[in-house]
Amino acid sequence: MSRVETAETRTDTGTGTGAAPRRVSPLWTFGLFRSELTTTFRRWRTLALLGVLAAVPVLIGIAIKIETSDGGSAGGGGGPGGPAFLTQITNNGLFLVFAALAATLPVFLPMAVGVVAGDAVAGEANAGTLRYLLVAPAGRTRLLLAKYAATLVFCLAATVAVAVSALIVGALLFPLGEVTTISGTRISFGEGLVRALLIALVVAASLIGLAALGLFVSTLTNSGIAAMATTVGLVITVQILDTIPQLHGIHPYLFPHLWLSFADLLREPYYWDDVLRNLGLQGVYAAVFGSAAWARFTAKDISA
């Protein structure tokens, strides 16, 4: 059954947009979320994005394996980000997880999220299915929440795709063992896995502000391509602004500024300050742009 047909079959249980809505059961609301989730992950575009993200750790691992087998080094030194992780991969394949997340978070992950979030509402409007969904008893607010929740699930799925792919490739190409933290101490491999899981969750949570921004952009247009391009363009623009020294005063308020703070979770003991500031900033962006998306969507004229 197509999405349009599914939407049309709901119309006999609800009323028109001008009448008082019926009470919606939690089970129906969960069904709406499940429908959005299924629609999101059945799209070939979504599967292709997950495939590309999963391929990045494979390419990094193979490149480092080839380089080190030729007698070279795995990369230079540097701060607690990608370069420092790369130097540790040949000693412990678990570090490929951290390196892959550090490599994909600035570009690949936000672009993928921008595509999915930007298409959430605008894609439905462009396909002509949005007006059918809006006559269902859940109403606009629940529909928007379901779309945002589905986008957040994609954020988690995309991050997990990178992490799991990196863990498998790291285990196949490099040795595994005790993990040397950024602080210089050593922890067991099991604790290293726990930290990898925690870091993956933090990376996924770092994208919730961008997801809300993309959803807001998606409510501004009926063109899915325009919404996706605008969201991805905003990500690139903000990241460029974050690298300009003369704009250091606004850097702490830009949503990507503390994305790589997850590296502090590889210290002994954990260093939470920047991680919590990052999560708090993402919460502010989610609240602001989520509210803006709701205000726009509830007043949006859906005539086609």
N, C-alpha and C positions, 0 to 999 in steps of 0.2 A: 504494500500500500504506500503510495507516495505521500510526501509531506502535505501537499495541498489537500489530498483526499482525507488525510487524518484530521487536518484542521477543519475541513468542511463537516465531518461527522460530529464535531463537537458543537456545532451551532444549534443543534436541537436541544442541548442541555442548558443553554444560556440564553441571554437576551441581547438585544441590540445595544449599541453603545449609548443610546439615549435613555435606556430604561435602567431601573435599579438592578444591580448585579445580584445574582444568587450567591448564597454562602458557599464558599469553596472548601472542601475537606482537605486536610493535610495529605491524604492519599492522592487526591487529584493534583495537588501542587507537586508532590514527588514525581507523579507521572509526567508533569510538564517538564521538570528538570531532567528526567530520564530521556524524554523525547529530544530535548535540546542536546543532551550529551551524545545520544545516538546519532543525531544529525551531524554534529560537529566531527565525530570520529569516523563517520562513514564517508566523508568527503575525501576524494583522492588527493586534494590539495593538502589536507591535514596529514594524511598518511605520508605524503611526499616530504613534508616539512619534518616529521618525526624521523623519517629515513635519512634525510640530510644531516640532521643533528646527531643521529647515531653514528653516521659515517665519519664525523670529525675526529673522535678519539681514535678510530681505526687509522686514519691518515697520520695523525700525530704519532701514534705508537710505531707504525711502520717506518716513518721518517726517522725517528730517533733510533730505532733498531738498525736501520741501514747505516746511519751516520756513525753510531758507536761501533758497529762491526767493521767499519773502515778505519778505525783507530781515532776517530774524532771524539769531541766531547758533546754532551747532550744540550749544551747551551751555556750562556754566560750566567754570571751571578746576578744580583739585583735585590729588590725588595721582596716582600712576602707574597708577591703575586706569581704570575705565570712563569717567568724566567727561573725563579728560585725553585719552583716545583719541577720544572723540566730537568734540572740538574740532578734530581733525586730519583727520576723514573727508572734509570738503569739499575739502581740499587734496590728499588722496591716498586713493583708494578702498581701498588695501590696509589702511588703519587700521580699516576696517569688520570685518576678520577679528579684530583684537585686541579691538575694542569688543564684537563679538558673543560672543566667548569669555568676556570679562569679565562680560557680562550674563547668560549662560546658566550659567556655572559655579556661582554660589551657589545657584541654584534649579532651573532646568530640567534641566540635565544630571544632577545627583544624584537628582532625582525619577525621571527615566527609568531610571537605573541601579538605583535602589531597587525599581522595579516589576519589572524583569527578574530581578534577583538574588533578590528576595523570592519570586518565583514558581518559581524553578528547581527546588526539591525539593518544596515544599508543593503546587505546582500538579500535579505528577505524582502525589503521594499522593492529592490530592482527585479526580483523574480516574481513579484506580485502575490506572494504568499503571506505577507505581513498582515494585510487586512483580514484574512481568514483567521489568523491566530488571535487577532484582537477581539473577535466576537465571542471567543471562548470565555467561560465564566471566571477564569483567573484574573483577567484584567491586565492592564499595561504594567502595573508595578510588579506583579508576580512574574510576568513574562520577562521583564528586564532583569529581575533578580535571577531568574533561571538562566538567562543568557550569560550574565556575569559569572554565575557559579560554574557554568560549563567552561567558560574561558579560564577560570582559576584551575579547574581540573586539567585543562590543557597545559597550563603553566607547570603543574606538577608532573604531568606525563612527559613533557618535553625535557624537563630537568632529569627525571628518572631515566629517560632514554639515553641521555648523554652519560650519566653516571654508571648505569649498568653496562653499556657498551664499553666504557673505559675500563671498568673492573674486569670484564671478560678478556679484553685485549691485553690489559696489563698482566693478567695471570698467565696468558698464553705466551707472551713475548719476554717477560721479565720475571725475576725471582720475587717471591713474597716473603715477608718476615716482619720483624719489629719495625716500628715507624719512628723515625727521628723527627721530633717536633721542631718548630721554628725556634723554640727556646733552647734547643740543643739536647734536651732530655729524650729518653727512649720510652716508648709505650708498646704494649703488646699489639699484635696484629688484630686481635679481636676488638680492642679499644679503638684501634685505627679505623676499623669498619664502622664502629658506632659513630665516630667523628665524621666519617664520610657520609653517613646517613644524615646526621645533623646538618652538615654543610649543604647537602642537597636540598633539605627542607628550607634552610635559610635562603638559598638561591631562588627556590620557587617562590618563597614569600617576598623576595625582593622585586618580583615582577607584578605584584598586585596593583601597585600604583599605575604602572603602564597599562595594565589591563583595563582599569577604570578610565584612563585617558583615551584609550582606543575605543572603548564603548561610547564615550561621549562624542567623539568625532563621528562615530557610526550613526549617531542620531541626527547629525547635522545635514546629511545628504542621502539621496536615494541611490547613489552609485557605490557599489561595493568596491570597485577598483579605486575610485577617488578616495574613499575612506581608508583603505589599506595603504595607499601611497602616502596620504597625509600623515597617518600615524607613524609609518616607518620614517618619513621625512622629519617628523618632530623628534623622533629618537636620535637620528643622526645629528640634527641641529643642536639639540641639548647637549649631546656628547661633545660636539665641537666647542660649544660655549664653556664646557667644563674643563677644557684644556687651555683656555686663554688666561694667562696670568693676570692680565689687567682686570679681569672680571672675578677675581678671587672672592670679592664680597658676596656674590650671589651663589658661589659654588656649593656651600652647605645646604642650599635650598633646592638644588637640582636633583631630580629623582635618581640619576645614575651615579651621583657623586660617591656614595659609600657602598656601591655594589660589591666591590672586591674586599670589603671588610670581613667577609667570611673567613679569610685567611687567619684572622685572630683566633679562630676556633681550633687552630693547630698549635696554639701556644700551650705551655704548661706552667701555671694553670690557665684555664680559659680566660680570654680577655673579651668581655662582653660590651664594653662602652660603645664602640663604633657600630657593632652589630645591632645593638638596641636602638641607637640613633637612626640607623638605616631603616629598621623595621618601623619605627615611629614615623619617619618621613614617608614611607610607603603607605602607612595608615592614613596620614593626612591627605596625601594625593588621592587615595581611594575614596575618602569621605568627600573631598571637594568635587572631584570629577564624577564620582558616582551620583552625588546630589545634582550636579549640573546635567548629567545624562537623564536622571529621573525627571527633572523639571522640563527638559526639552522633549522627552519622549511622551510624557503625559499630555503635553500641549500640542504634539505633532499632528498635523492634518494628514490622515491616511486616506486618500481618495482613490487609490489604484492598487 
